[in-house]
Amino acid sequence: MSHFGYGMMASDPHPMIAEAWDDLRRALVYFRGQPVGTIAALDSSDEKLNYDQVFVRNFVPSALAFLMNGEPEVVKNFLLKTIRLQGWGKKIDRFQLGEGVMPASFKVLLHDPVRNTETLMADFGETAIGRVAPVDSGFWWIILLRAYTKSTGDTSLADKPECQKGIHLILSLCLSEGFDTFPTLLCADGCSMIDRRMGVYGYPIEIQALFFMALRCAMLLLKHDGLGKELIERIVKRQHALSYHMRNYFWLDLNQLNDIYRYKTEEYSHTAVNKFNVMPDSLPDWVMDFMPLHGGYFIGNIGRSHMDFRWFCLGNCIAILSSLATQEQSSAIMDLICYPAIENHEWRIVTGCDPKNTRWSYHNGGSWPVLLWLVTAACIKTRRPQIARRAIELAETRLSKDGWPEYYDGKQGRYIGKQARKHQTWSVAGYLVAKMLLEDPSHLGMIAIKEDKLFKPVLRRSSSWTA
Ligand code: GLC
């Protein structure tokens, strides 16, 4: 099957492409004879930990590669298998998790070697380090279902009662009313790609952007019947409130930074400018040096007296792809593509001395090849393909030679990650998806959504809006 559309005919495919497809196919996991996902890493070292499982988030780039290559079967099988797993009783010690919780990962077990029967075993967080349930899994599942539907034109999968029910359950968990006064989703540390303590508890950007994207995808997938209709109404309201909150309070640029620097504190009443009582003294030293004249980004987190100014790639790219970011904000994000790391005392406090997340390593400023597909997609949406081209060229000088590592360390990403697995499937798939997107930008349609005309950009509260 061809890997590319017409665009590729002119030049020879890069030799890494064939190698990547070989790796990706070797990573396929079969259940009762059918492919149902891809293993996290093909690393041959003994220390497998849980890298021999199919992770929901890790499968997404693999799924996109297969969809773009006209092979939707494995994606359909994956979506159906994982939604059945959702129905399992999920308990951590004596505590029952919400019905809508999706697994972080699953594996195929040879149940009875004599009769050769296989069963699936899922992990909802009860065996994960830190025992955290993955909030991102359900969102990725919805996003992938929409990608499948868009790319194949087959609406029958999404229309199946089990898929509709799956969407209802996932969203009911996130749309439920509670004590919170924010439309963002409150979550525990380690509940997404960053699956160990990194000081992202609260309202991490990764989850908020995925939440918004999943809401928009669900709107396109839900049937307008009784429960579906009711859910759609709730989604519209939440989406509205969420985009307002994110575009106003999570957004940081030079003007906004200057406003925060001059904030008064302890303000009371509706007229308060510093609504969440952020202390200007808590501005980290690096943030002003880091902020370009033109450019901006969605910060990592915001809560009461708490702003996490770290720049996270996944959340910002998804904000662009889902049109959570306005067009102006999207191009400002592309003007600034960088990432600060935390160190010394801050690293001790924030990560609890996590030896994997030392400065410029792993989730603390490490460089993840899987993000290549997200950056490429964001570049295409904002019409800056040259940035993606440069990133891919750089990746091509190292990825295959280094054995497709999970992540790189160091400020420039020049070390292979200290504990990085080799032949990490999402590094392989991320590269393939990036290549295919650049060759045929029409693929973007399956993972990007245009701005909803209903949600006109709101005016920022910044006093220097006209600057
Ligand atoms: C690590 C990563 C997580 C990923 C998993 C499997 O735990 O932090 O994001 O899903 O490995 O590759």
Residues whose N, C-alpha, C, O or C-beta is under 5 A from the ligand:
A	BS01	GLC	A40 F55 N58 S192 M193 I194 D195
